[in-house]
Amino acid sequence: MKRITHVSAHLATCLLLPIALFSTSLIRVGADAPRERKFDFEYKALVKDIPTGAKKVDLWIPVPHDSPFQKITEMKINSPHQYEIHTSQYGNKVMHISLNNPQESSFAVTMRFNALRKEHLQQRLKQANHAPVREERDPNRDRWLQPDRLVPIDGKIKQWAQEVVDAAGAKTDLEKARAIYNHIVATVKYDKSGQGWGRGDIYYACDARRGNCTDFHAIFIGYSRAVGIPARFAIGFPLPADRGAGEVSGYHCWAEFYAPGIGWVPVDASEAAKNPAKREYFFGAHDENRIEFTIGRDLILQPQQRGEPLNYFVYPYAEVDGKAFSSVERSFAYHDLSNASTGGEDEESQEKSSFTKRQSPRTGKLPSGAAHFHQALLSGITSFLEGPLVS
């Protein structure tokens, strides 16, 4: 009898141990699952003070696009004039309105949409033995090695970038990008006082050692490209971390770089500078509290504007008779649509969109199928141990 009891206990241990490891693994995956946020967004543009006698007015407004990390639905545009939506450089979407011999002195356009934004996590950074990535090649990757008008990558910039990676002893592209990120976060201050900030002028940012997100990422992208690392710029709007509703005062921008065998790695150096506790997080992550509108700088719109390429494109841009026109007011607002503070959506949204399907994010709970399997095995083992022994 004792021998059989001992065998039973040993068998139970053998069965329970893999279950425990399996459960722990699932809980860990759930804890690392990307957070999500669902909200509606309103973008308003008011073109005013159109000169009497103007022959042509053109207005371009950026339109957010779908990506692996955001899905746009319920798009509604209220305009007193006919508009068209075009696809321009890098897949950016652009709304265009053209008026000939306008009779009114002003007109307003409102764009509303729902967005589901996912936290962008590059999980391979935490996986010691990850399989080499097989991402679809970015058709613009060579462009992300080239300079921008305000972000040259030769001369002093190349020299300074090389000094940073050499001082850190960085050898791989990942090590070099981390050295550049650490250098920027440690030596540049988020400060929007005075003049010159906000243009993403790398020489200004390197000299003043202060600025906003555009300036931070001008240095990161410029230094990365200067040492041969593809890096790209994206811009949109930030949302307060606390869920609710309100106005958005201005844009936010961020960056990504490409590391061989890993893929595109998200970076937000300016947020890391503002919040030192999240410096590790923002090398390899973009939180869900944002919405992306366009990618790249020195942009040519569709149809092409008469003026110079745009430094970046997040606000409405207008021309009157082929010349840039600045009398355009803008406002932005958001309203959260679900309780996403734990990364989840409401049940109705989960049922409607396959984009949102993931199990028990950051709750420590097992996915439902695994939970049923787990419970069935435990019940079977319990019945086995409590059943009659054979002599």
Secondary structure, DSSP 8 states (H G I E B T S, - for coil): -HHHHHHHHHHHHHHHHHHHHHHHHHHHHHHHS--EEEEEEEEEEEE----TT--EEEEEEEE---BTTEEEEEEEEE-SS--EEEE-GGG-EEEEEEEES--SS-EEEEEEEEEEEE-EE-GGGG-TT---------TTTTGGGS-BTTB--STHHHHHHHHHHHHTT--SHHHHHHHHHHHHHHH-EE---SSSTTS--HHHHHHH-EE-HHHHHHHHHHHHHHTT--EEEEEEEE--SS-SEEE--S-EEEEEEEETTTEEEEE-HHHHHH-GGGTTTTBSEE-SSEEEEEE-SSB--SS--SS--BS--SS-EEEETTEEE--EEEEEEEEE-S--TTS---HHHHHH-GGG--SSTTS----HHHHHHHHHHHHHHHHHHHS----
